[in-house]
Amino acid sequence: MNGPLTNDEIEAIKARCEQATAGPWKSFIEKRDKISGPDFIQTEGEDIYLTGATLADQEFIAHARQDIPRLIAEIERLRTVNR
């Protein structure tokens, strides 16, 4: 996957974001957040519990729900500016 993103690729990424459970998502880690119970990602729907993920993986997944739409918006803004 080299080279610039095509418009079709950006639209596919946007569609996956729109189909995912609404955000924001927040990562809760037992030791860090002083909660009892398993680590999880809180969403606007069902909470997400991961198995086999590192804490960094969980943070990445939780933040991706907010980060990816912002990154897409920035790509689209820059493409408009650079026309």
Secondary structure as UniProt FT lines:
FT   HELIX           7..19
FT   STRAND          26..28
FT   HELIX           30..33
FT   STRAND          40..42
FT   HELIX           55..81
//
